[in-house]
């Protein structure tokens, strides 16, 4: 299995263009529940191509985006270069290289399932200010709520190399409780992508477990995906539905 640090290196272009963002209710949750203000400092750990960092930068926050993968970090720097409060950092969840007590809030979006929990918790506590919050965020794709999503899940199970092993849905409340070591809160919001065929291809290829261009299953997978789209599209689009989940507490 490719290391968690490098497994998205050949997916960056599709990741930037076709991964879903986060609904506006997420930012309001941070304001209402975690005391987010425009002058709050946010550390985004495993920040990838900057999708999660963007919502806080647009809110006026200073964001330290910590990402070990060079290709993803470079993509974030290109995408977010217009924000003067964007700070790009090469580091890991277990060793961010950030100063002590630098952040009011630490987040991990689509990333916690790659971390070593015990070392990460100590690092989060070190870089948080007193009373600061930690939040784990995922866009969790629904797999059985529409006929399209049922067929799409079957396609991923057929072609995904290590899908069952790396999917973030395997992170249970017990594992999150074990990370926080205290009671935490959960919020869930609806999220959706409306995609044409190119968008569906790009969204599928952004997942690290799907075949890439060198894999003999690449073209058969694309052919089946096109057939799936043709079966379910309405006016040239399909909808991918997500539950955006946020788990949070003060560390």
N, C-alpha and C positions, 0 to 999 in steps of 0.2 A: 504494500500500500504506500502511495506517495505520502511524504510527510505533510502534516497539517499546514505547515508554514508555506510549502511550495505548491500544494495541489491545485491552486487556482491560477497559477502563473499563465497558463495557456487559455484562460477563460476571461481575461480582463476586459477585452472589448465588448463582449456580450454582457458581462456583468454590469459595466457602466451603463449600457443602453437599455437593458431589458429587465434588470432586477426591480422589484417594486419599491416604492418609497414608503413613507409612513403617514397615516392619516393625521389631520391637524389636532384631533383629540389627544394624541400622545403628548404634544407640547403643552396642552392645557392641563393634562394630568401632572406634568412636572411642575407647573406653576402652582396648582392647587394643593398638591400632596407633598411636594419636595422642596417648595420654597424657591423655585427657579425665578430669578430676576434677570434683567438685561445685563447686569454687571456680574452675574454668576460665572464661574470658571468651570468648564466641563472637560473631563478627560474621557475620550472615546477610545476604548481599548479593543484592539482587533478591528480597526476602523475601515479596513478594506479600501474601497474606491471612494469613500467619503459620503455615501448615501445618508447615513445617520448623522454625520457631522454637519451636513448642510442645514438640517432643520434648526439646529442650535445657532449656527452662524447667521442664518437669516433672522433669528431672534435677537441678534446683537451680541451673543456670547463669545467670549474667548474660548476656543476649543483646541485642546492638545490631542491630536489624532495619532495614536500609537499603532503602528502596523509593521510586522516583520517582513512581509512579502514585498520585495523591491518593485515588482511590476504593478502591484495594486497600489502601493504608496505613491508611485510616480503618476498613476492615473488620477489619484485624489489630488495631487499637487496641481495637475493640469486643470482639473475640473473646478477647483476651489481657489485658484490663484487670485481671484478678484476680491476675496475676503481678507482684510488686513488683520483680523484676529484669528486666522487659521495658523496653527503651529503643527507642522508635520514632523513626526518623531519616529525613528527606527528603533523598535523595541518590541518586547513581548509582554503578555499579560503577567508573567511571573517576574519580569525585570523590565519595567517601563523606562527606566533611566530618568524619570521625572523627580523633581525635588519633593521632600517631605511636605505634606499639607498644602499642596498646590491647588487642589480642586474642591469645589463645593459639591459636585456630583460626578460620579464615575458611572459610565454606561458601557455595556457590551451588547452590540446589536448583531444578531446572526453569527455570533462568535463564541459564546461561552462554552459550547459543547466541544470546542477544540482546546480548552484551557486545562491546566492541572489545578483543580479546585483549591487545595490547601495552600499552595504557594501563591495563587492568585488572590485569595482572600487576604493574606498578610500584606500583599503589595497594594491592594485596594485600600486597606486600612492605613497604610503608611502614607499614601499620596492624598488621602482625604483630610480635609479640615475637620475639627471637632464638630460633631453633629451632622456631618455630611452623609449623603445618600448614595447607595449603589443601586443600579437598575439593570436588569437583564431583559433584553427585548428580542422578540422573534416575530417575523411574519410567517405564520404557520399555514401552509397551503391546505385548503380543505380537499379531502380525497374522495368523498362519497356523497356530496350534497346535490350534484347534478349528473345527468348522464355523461356529459363531457368529462367531468372530473373523475368519474369512475373509470372511464376508458383511458384517461391520461395516466391515472395511477397504475393501471395494468401495463401500459406501455413502459413506464419507468421501472416497474418491477421486472419486466422482461429484459430491458437493455441496461439498466443501471448496474454498474460493476460492484459497488459495495454500499449500495443505497441503504440497506437495512442496518448496516453497521454505523454509518455516519449521519443518518438523518437526525436532526435536532429534536424531533418529537420523542426520541427515546429519553430525553431529559425529564425526569419525573419530579413531582413536588417534593418527594423525599430527598432527591439529589440536591434540589435547590435549598431545601431546609438544611441539609448537611453543609452547604456552602455558606449560607448566611449565619448559621448557628444561632438563629433567633427567629421569632415570628416575622413573617413578611406578608405584604399585601400583593394582590393580583388584580390587574385590570385587563379587559379584553375589548377590542374594538374591531369593527368590520373594515375590510380593505378589499379592493378589487383592481384588477388589471383588465382592460379591454384591448385585445391583441388581434392584429391581422396575422396572416400566415408567417410573414417574416418575423414578426414579434414573437410568435409562439416558438418558432425555431430558435431564435436568439435566447428566449427565456429558458428553453430546455437545455441549450448548449452552455448556458452560464453555470449549470450545476456540475460540480467536479466529478460526480459519479457517472455521468453520461459519456458515451463514446465520443472521442475527438476524431479529427480528420485522418489520423493514422490507423484507426481501428477498423478492421474489416466489417464491423457491425454499424459503422457510421452511416453509410448510404442506406442500408435496409431500415435503420432507425428513422432516418429522414423521410423515406418513402412511407413508412407506417404512420409517421406523424402527419404527413400531408393528407393521407387517407382519413385519419381521425379528424383533422380540421374540416375536410370536405363534408364529413358526416354530420358535424355539429354546428358549423358556422351559421350565423344569422347576419345577413347584410354585410358579409365579409369579415366578421369579427367573432371571437369567442371571449368568454369571461373566465378569468382565473380568480377564484374567491379565496380570501385569506382571513384568518383570525390573527390580528396583531395583539400579541400578548406581552404584558409588562409585569415583571416581578421585581418588587422593590422594598427596601427598608433602610433605616439609618444604621450605618456600621459604627 
